[in-house]
Amino acid sequence: MTKPEALSNMPAKNTIPGFYGRFVHGEQSTLAFWEITAGSVSPQHQHPHEQITYIAEGIFEMEMNGTKYMMQQHDVLVIPPNVPHGGRAVEDCKIIDSFSPPRDDYR
């Protein structure tokens, strides 16, 4: 992407039930903009990407490496590569995730 584009013009992908993401891919990273329906669950998983999560709106219960965190608006969390994590939207959420290296599975 070499010129500005409205996020709302990008198609949303339903990656798992209740998780709708719009993705921007650079050479070294992926930025994900999620809209998540209350009650939706991201099963425990891990990946080789470093992930930085920012809660823009709502409450999300994140479990990382066996510890649960109740994340609220403006909270951030760094998830190192290959660390098990997952979570549940307590309320409708808007979350921004940064991944490095890029998430080719989200292209």
CYANA upper distance limits for C-alpha pairs under 8 A (distance plus 0.5 A):
  1 MET  CA     24 VAL  CA      8.49
  1 MET  CA     25 HIS  CA      8.44
  1 MET  CA     26 GLY  CA      8.36
  5 GLU  CA      9 ASN  CA      7.78
  6 ALA  CA     10 MET  CA      7.68
  7 LEU  CA     22 ARG  CA      7.91
 10 MET  CA     22 ARG  CA      6.88
 10 MET  CA     23 PHE  CA      8.50
 11 PRO  CA     22 ARG  CA      6.93
 12 ALA  CA     20 TYR  CA      6.22
 12 ALA  CA     21 GLY  CA      5.67
 12 ALA  CA     22 ARG  CA      5.39
 13 LYS  CA     20 TYR  CA      5.85
 13 LYS  CA     21 GLY  CA      5.72
 13 LYS  CA     22 ARG  CA      6.98
 14 ASN  CA     18 GLY  CA      7.70
 14 ASN  CA     19 PHE  CA      6.14
 14 ASN  CA     20 TYR  CA      5.01
 14 ASN  CA     21 GLY  CA      7.03
 15 THR  CA     19 PHE  CA      6.50
 15 THR  CA     20 TYR  CA      6.95
 15 THR  CA     21 GLY  CA      7.71
 16 ILE  CA     20 TYR  CA      8.33
 16 ILE  CA     42 SER  CA      7.95
 17 PRO  CA     40 SER  CA      7.19
 17 PRO  CA     41 VAL  CA      8.27
 18 GLY  CA     36 ILE  CA      6.01
 18 GLY  CA     37 THR  CA      5.59
 18 GLY  CA     38 ALA  CA      8.40
 18 GLY  CA     40 SER  CA      5.74
 18 GLY  CA     41 VAL  CA      8.24
 19 PHE  CA     34 TRP  CA      7.12
 19 PHE  CA     35 GLU  CA      6.65
 19 PHE  CA     36 ILE  CA      5.22
 19 PHE  CA     37 THR  CA      7.33
 19 PHE  CA     40 SER  CA      7.73
 20 TYR  CA     34 TRP  CA      6.05
 20 TYR  CA     35 GLU  CA      5.75
 20 TYR  CA     36 ILE  CA      6.77
 21 GLY  CA     32 ALA  CA      6.74
 21 GLY  CA     33 PHE  CA      5.92
 21 GLY  CA     34 TRP  CA      4.90
 21 GLY  CA     35 GLU  CA      6.94
 22 ARG  CA     32 ALA  CA      6.27
 22 ARG  CA     33 PHE  CA      5.67
 22 ARG  CA     34 TRP  CA      7.09
 23 PHE  CA     30 THR  CA      7.28
 23 PHE  CA     31 LEU  CA      6.26
 23 PHE  CA     32 ALA  CA      5.13
 23 PHE  CA     33 PHE  CA      6.89
 23 PHE  CA    106 TYR  CA      7.53
 23 PHE  CA    107 ARG  CA      7.97
 24 VAL  CA     30 THR  CA      6.16
 24 VAL  CA     31 LEU  CA      5.65
 24 VAL  CA     32 ALA  CA      7.04
 25 HIS  CA     29 SER  CA      6.67
 25 HIS  CA     30 THR  CA      4.99
 25 HIS  CA     31 LEU  CA      7.00
 25 HIS  CA    102 PRO  CA      7.03
 25 HIS  CA    103 ARG  CA      8.31
 25 HIS  CA    107 ARG  CA      8.13
 26 GLY  CA     30 THR  CA      6.51
 26 GLY  CA    102 PRO  CA      7.50
 27 GLU  CA    102 PRO  CA      7.58
 28 GLN  CA    100 SER  CA      6.71
 28 GLN  CA    101 PRO  CA      5.83
 28 GLN  CA    102 PRO  CA      6.26
 29 SER  CA     98 SER  CA      7.56
 29 SER  CA     99 PHE  CA      5.97
 29 SER  CA    100 SER  CA      4.99
 29 SER  CA    101 PRO  CA      5.45
 29 SER  CA    102 PRO  CA      4.61
 29 SER  CA    103 ARG  CA      7.86
 30 THR  CA     98 SER  CA      6.34
 30 THR  CA     99 PHE  CA      5.57
 30 THR  CA    100 SER  CA      7.04
 30 THR  CA    101 PRO  CA      7.76
 30 THR  CA    102 PRO  CA      5.18
 30 THR  CA    103 ARG  CA      6.43
 31 LEU  CA     96 ILE  CA      7.61
 31 LEU  CA     97 ASP  CA      6.33
 31 LEU  CA     98 SER  CA      5.13
 31 LEU  CA     99 PHE  CA      6.88
 32 ALA  CA     96 ILE  CA      6.06
 32 ALA  CA     97 ASP  CA      5.50
 32 ALA  CA     98 SER  CA      6.81
 33 PHE  CA     94 LYS  CA      7.76
 33 PHE  CA     95 ILE  CA      6.53
 33 PHE  CA     96 ILE  CA      5.22
 33 PHE  CA     97 ASP  CA      7.16
 34 TRP  CA     93 CYS  CA      8.23
 34 TRP  CA     94 LYS  CA      5.98
 34 TRP  CA     95 ILE  CA      5.54
 34 TRP  CA     96 ILE  CA      6.65
 34 TRP  CA     97 ASP  CA      8.40
 35 GLU  CA     92 ASP  CA      8.00
 35 GLU  CA     93 CYS  CA      6.31
 35 GLU  CA     94 LYS  CA      5.22
 35 GLU  CA     95 ILE  CA      7.18
 36 ILE  CA     40 SER  CA      7.34
 36 ILE  CA     89 ALA  CA      7.24
 36 ILE  CA     92 ASP  CA      6.18
 36 ILE  CA     93 CYS  CA      5.55
 36 ILE  CA     94 LYS  CA      6.84
 36 ILE  CA     95 ILE  CA      8.35
 37 THR  CA     89 ALA  CA      7.23
 37 THR  CA     91 GLU  CA      7.62
 37 THR  CA     92 ASP  CA      5.20
 37 THR  CA     93 CYS  CA      7.12
 38 ALA  CA     88 ARG  CA      8.38
 38 ALA  CA     89 ALA  CA      5.42
 38 ALA  CA     90 VAL  CA      5.95
 38 ALA  CA     91 GLU  CA      4.87
 38 ALA  CA     92 ASP  CA      4.84
 38 ALA  CA     93 CYS  CA      7.62
 39 GLY  CA     88 ARG  CA      6.73
 39 GLY  CA     89 ALA  CA      5.71
 39 GLY  CA     90 VAL  CA      6.32
 39 GLY  CA     91 GLU  CA      7.55
 40 SER  CA     88 ARG  CA      6.19
 40 SER  CA     89 ALA  CA      6.05
 41 VAL  CA     86 GLY  CA      8.13
 41 VAL  CA     87 GLY  CA      6.26
 41 VAL  CA     88 ARG  CA      4.90
 41 VAL  CA     89 ALA  CA      7.14
 42 SER  CA     86 GLY  CA      5.59
 42 SER  CA     87 GLY  CA      5.63
 42 SER  CA     88 ARG  CA      6.70
 43 PRO  CA     85 HIS  CA      8.37
 43 PRO  CA     86 GLY  CA      5.70
 43 PRO  CA     87 GLY  CA      7.21
 44 GLN  CA     63 GLU  CA      8.49
 44 GLN  CA     84 PRO  CA      6.65
 44 GLN  CA     85 HIS  CA      5.55
 44 GLN  CA     86 GLY  CA      4.82
 44 GLN  CA     87 GLY  CA      7.87
 45 HIS  CA     84 PRO  CA      5.82
 45 HIS  CA     85 HIS  CA      6.08
 45 HIS  CA     86 GLY  CA      6.79
 46 GLN  CA     81 PRO  CA      8.03
 46 GLN  CA     82 ASN  CA      5.58
 46 GLN  CA     83 VAL  CA      6.09
 46 GLN  CA     84 PRO  CA      5.23
 46 GLN  CA     85 HIS  CA      6.82
 47 HIS  CA     81 PRO  CA      6.70
 47 HIS  CA     82 ASN  CA      5.49
 47 HIS  CA     83 VAL  CA      7.92
 48 PRO  CA     81 PRO  CA      5.22
 48 PRO  CA     82 ASN  CA      5.61
 49 HIS  CA     80 PRO  CA      7.90
 49 HIS  CA     81 PRO  CA      5.44
 49 HIS  CA     82 ASN  CA      7.74
 49 HIS  CA     99 PHE  CA      6.32
 49 HIS  CA    100 SER  CA      5.73
 49 HIS  CA    101 PRO  CA      6.23
 49 HIS  CA    102 PRO  CA      8.13
 49 HIS  CA    103 ARG  CA      8.12
 50 GLU  CA     78 VAL  CA      8.00
 50 GLU  CA     79 ILE  CA      6.47
 50 GLU  CA     80 PRO  CA      5.37
 50 GLU  CA     81 PRO  CA      5.12
 50 GLU  CA     98 SER  CA      8.48
 50 GLU  CA     99 PHE  CA      6.10
 50 GLU  CA    100 SER  CA      5.85
 50 GLU  CA    101 PRO  CA      7.84
 51 GLN  CA     78 VAL  CA      6.42
 51 GLN  CA     79 ILE  CA      5.50
 51 GLN  CA     80 PRO  CA      6.99
 51 GLN  CA     81 PRO  CA      7.85
 51 GLN  CA     97 ASP  CA      6.99
 51 GLN  CA     98 SER  CA      6.01
 51 GLN  CA     99 PHE  CA      5.18
 51 GLN  CA    100 SER  CA      7.33
 52 ILE  CA     76 VAL  CA      7.56
 52 ILE  CA     77 LEU  CA      6.24
 52 ILE  CA     78 VAL  CA      5.00
 52 ILE  CA     79 ILE  CA      6.58
 52 ILE  CA     97 ASP  CA      6.03
 52 ILE  CA     98 SER  CA      5.58
 52 ILE  CA     99 PHE  CA      7.20
 53 THR  CA     76 VAL  CA      5.94
 53 THR  CA     77 LEU  CA      5.73
 53 THR  CA     78 VAL  CA      6.96
 53 THR  CA     79 ILE  CA      8.30
 53 THR  CA     95 ILE  CA      7.51
 53 THR  CA     96 ILE  CA      6.42
 53 THR  CA     97 ASP  CA      5.04
 53 THR  CA     98 SER  CA      7.10
 54 TYR  CA     74 HIS  CA      6.89
 54 TYR  CA     75 ASP  CA      6.38
 54 TYR  CA     76 VAL  CA      5.03
 54 TYR  CA     77 LEU  CA      7.32
 54 TYR  CA     95 ILE  CA      6.24
 54 TYR  CA     96 ILE  CA      5.66
 54 TYR  CA     97 ASP  CA      6.81
 55 ILE  CA     59 ILE  CA      8.10
 55 ILE  CA     60 PHE  CA      8.22
 55 ILE  CA     71 MET  CA      7.55
 55 ILE  CA     72 GLN  CA      6.73
 55 ILE  CA     73 GLN  CA      5.49
 55 ILE  CA     74 HIS  CA      5.76
 55 ILE  CA     75 ASP  CA      6.07
 55 ILE  CA     76 VAL  CA      7.07
 55 ILE  CA     93 CYS  CA      7.98
 55 ILE  CA     94 LYS  CA      6.93
 55 ILE  CA     95 ILE  CA      5.18
 55 ILE  CA     96 ILE  CA      7.05
 56 ALA  CA     73 GLN  CA      5.82
 56 ALA  CA     74 HIS  CA      6.24
 56 ALA  CA     93 CYS  CA      7.94
 56 ALA  CA     94 LYS  CA      5.81
 56 ALA  CA     95 ILE  CA      5.85
 56 ALA  CA     96 ILE  CA      7.42
 57 GLU  CA     72 GLN  CA      7.83
 57 GLU  CA     73 GLN  CA      5.48
 57 GLU  CA     74 HIS  CA      8.09
 57 GLU  CA     92 ASP  CA      8.26
 57 GLU  CA     93 CYS  CA      5.70
 57 GLU  CA     94 LYS  CA      5.43
 57 GLU  CA     95 ILE  CA      7.39
 58 GLY  CA     72 GLN  CA      6.61
 58 GLY  CA     73 GLN  CA      6.35
 58 GLY  CA     89 ALA  CA      8.42
 58 GLY  CA     90 VAL  CA      8.10
 58 GLY  CA     91 GLU  CA      5.92
 58 GLY  CA     92 ASP  CA      6.22
 58 GLY  CA     93 CYS  CA      4.90
 58 GLY  CA     94 LYS  CA      7.16
 59 ILE  CA     70 MET  CA      7.46
 59 ILE  CA     71 MET  CA      6.15
 59 ILE  CA     72 GLN  CA      5.12
 59 ILE  CA     73 GLN  CA      7.22
 59 ILE  CA     89 ALA  CA      6.82
 59 ILE  CA     90 VAL  CA      5.90
 59 ILE  CA     91 GLU  CA      5.91
 59 ILE  CA     92 ASP  CA      7.95
 59 ILE  CA     93 CYS  CA      6.93
 60 PHE  CA     70 MET  CA      6.57
 60 PHE  CA     71 MET  CA      5.67
 60 PHE  CA     72 GLN  CA      7.06
 60 PHE  CA     87 GLY  CA      7.41
 60 PHE  CA     88 ARG  CA      6.28
 60 PHE  CA     89 ALA  CA      5.01
 60 PHE  CA     90 VAL  CA      5.94
 60 PHE  CA     91 GLU  CA      7.55
 60 PHE  CA     93 CYS  CA      7.58
 61 GLU  CA     68 LYS  CA      7.23
 61 GLU  CA     69 TYR  CA      6.17
 61 GLU  CA     70 MET  CA      5.02
 61 GLU  CA     71 MET  CA      6.40
 61 GLU  CA     87 GLY  CA      5.84
 61 GLU  CA     88 ARG  CA      5.70
 61 GLU  CA     89 ALA  CA      6.81
 61 GLU  CA     90 VAL  CA      7.11
 62 MET  CA     68 LYS  CA      6.11
 62 MET  CA     69 TYR  CA      5.65
 62 MET  CA     70 MET  CA      6.88
 62 MET  CA     71 MET  CA      7.39
 62 MET  CA     85 HIS  CA      7.68
 62 MET  CA     86 GLY  CA      6.40
 62 MET  CA     87 GLY  CA      4.77
 62 MET  CA     88 ARG  CA      7.14
 63 GLU  CA     67 THR  CA      5.85
 63 GLU  CA     68 LYS  CA      4.69
 63 GLU  CA     69 TYR  CA      6.65
 63 GLU  CA     85 HIS  CA      5.84
 63 GLU  CA     86 GLY  CA      5.89
 63 GLU  CA     87 GLY  CA      6.09
 64 MET  CA     68 LYS  CA      6.94
 64 MET  CA     69 TYR  CA      8.44
 64 MET  CA     79 ILE  CA      8.07
 64 MET  CA     83 VAL  CA      7.59
 64 MET  CA     84 PRO  CA      6.37
 64 MET  CA     85 HIS  CA      4.73
 64 MET  CA     86 GLY  CA      7.21
 65 ASN  CA     83 VAL  CA      6.63
 65 ASN  CA     84 PRO  CA      5.67
 65 ASN  CA     85 HIS  CA      6.57
 66 GLY  CA     84 PRO  CA      8.32
 66 GLY  CA     85 HIS  CA      8.33
 71 MET  CA     75 ASP  CA      6.36
 71 MET  CA     76 VAL  CA      8.30
 79 ILE  CA     83 VAL  CA      7.28
 79 ILE  CA     85 HIS  CA      8.48
 89 ALA  CA     93 CYS  CA      7.02
 99 PHE  CA    103 ARG  CA      7.21
103 ARG  CA    107 ARG  CA      7.71
